[in-house]
Amino acid sequence: MSDLQSSTSSLSRTNPFFSIVVVNYNAGAMLAHVMTALSEQTYRHFEVIVIDNNSQDDSWRATENLPFPCRLVRLNDNTGFAAANNLAVKHHVRGDWLFLLNPDAFPEPDCLERVARGIDDYPTVDCFGCALINARHPDRLDGLGDAYHVSGLHWRQGHGAPCTTTPTDPQAIFSACAAAAAYRTAVYRQLGGFDESYFAYSEDVDLGFRLRLAGGQALLLPQARVHHVGSGITGRSSDFSIYHGHRNLTWTFIKNVPGPLLPLLLPLHLVMIVCLAIVFAATGRFEPYIRAKTDAASRIGHAWRQRKVIQNARVCSCMDLLRLMSWLPRSIQVRAPVRYESTTL
């Protein structure tokens, strides 16, 4: 049993089993779509907390007159995805399990029921990811958990593949995409939640990495399906996503890669940075990329201090970590998730 593992969650008499946290920022009609999807869930023992990051539209009104408990917290500033989720967990979450849901992610009616069943079936697992379906092209996957490459790149596994390639059984994954993921609340708190300096992007990979290092496990539940627009608010490949994604990618690598693996993986990380610089320069997106790397370097000291705390608590072996990482480039790799075997992880 993991050192992080608390006793198997049981249904509380007074508290909900799931606390669903949605961080909203100018989501428009998408937030209402999320609330409709939640009202149609076959599993009903949940509460919803919506943290509104100072939206300038009236999307937050979708939280009114709902058939389930929903608490709206409106902030005076846009604190970012990471800090808003942490605020919800610190002050408002009451459930045994935390279910994070993006405002552009719409769970199918039996999604929560399947996650609850997975929690019962796999009591030593600390995090569960859902199968993300491309909301615009429902015959295509948006992702089956996050893959982490040995260079430090990461991506949603199976992104763009036909839905027919979805595995039928639960699969071990490196980390869960927080667009729709369940975390044991006590473990999320023990790990300190998301790194709030990230603001947005890569915070779920960082948390998943820290969970792995501390001995926790993450599992994909392929039958728990969520339709995801993907960058529905920030925009895919926008300057915002390039800057935050590639700044945070470097911090995640520095903080989490164990010392014995640095001589092997750091050269790959540096080569990856140079190769992507060439790609972004050739496509006219060099400015947000180089700004991301410059700002990442300016806070190396802070990341290194975080690293010392994380590595001192590491119990996962380097070999187990390497087995979970991806080794081939994303462009030529179709890596199926590893079937979950509780005796091997």
C-alpha positions, 0 to 999 in steps of 0.5 A: 500500500502506498505511503500516501494511501489513506483508508478506503473511502467510505460514503459519509453520512453527511458529506458528499462522496465527490466534490466536483470543482469547476474553475470558470473564466468567461466560459460562456454557454459552455458552463451551462452545458457542464451543469446540464451534464452534471444534472443528468448524472446517474450517480447523485452523491456529489456537490459542485463548487464553481470558482469564478476567476473574475469572469467578465461575462455572465457565465457564472449564472449557470450555477443558479437554480440547479437540482444538486448542491452547488456553491459559487465563489466569485473572485475579484481577480483571475487567480489562475487554474491552479490557485483557484482549485487549491482555494476550493480544496482548502476552504470548500471541498467536503467530499472524500474524493475531489473531481476536477472538471473543466468548464469545457468538459461534459461528462456522459450520464454514467461518468461519475457512476463509473468513477465511483465503481473504479474507486471501489474496484481499485482501493489503493489507487489515488487518482483516476483519469477519464477518457476524453472525447473530442467534443467537436469530432466525437469519433476522435479521442482528445486524450487517454491520460497524460504521457511524459516523455524522457525529454520532459515533453508531455501530451495527452495520450491518444490525442486525435486517434479514433475512439475505437482505439480506446482500451476496454480495461483500466490502464496505468497512466503517468498522470491524469488530465485535470480536464476531468480527473478524480483525486483522493482529497486527502492525498491532494492536500498532502501533496500541497495541491497544484503549484500555484506559480504555474497559473495554468497548463502542466499543473496536472502533469506536475501533480501527477509526477509528484504523486508518482514520486511519493508512491501513488498511482494513477489509473485511466477508466476508459468507460468514464467518458467526458467530451472535451472541447480542449483549450475552449477558453485560452485557445489552442496554440495561443501565445498564452498556452505556448508561454505557460505550457513551455515555462511550466514544462521546464519547472516540472522537469527540474522539480521532479526528475530524480537525481540519478536520472539527471545525467541521462535525461537533462541532455535530452531536455536541452536538445528538446528546448533547442529543437522546439526553438527552431520550430517556433521560430520557423512558424512565427511563434518564437517570442512567447516561447523564448519568453517562457524559457527566459522566465523559467530560467529566472526562477530556477532557484525557486524550482530547485528549492521545491525539488529538494522537498520533493526528492527527499520524499521520493519512494518511487524507484528510478526504474519504475519511473522510467517504465512509465515514461515515453521514449519515442517522439510523439510524432511516430509513437502510438503508445498504448497505456500499460494495463494496470497490474497492482502487483507491478506498480 
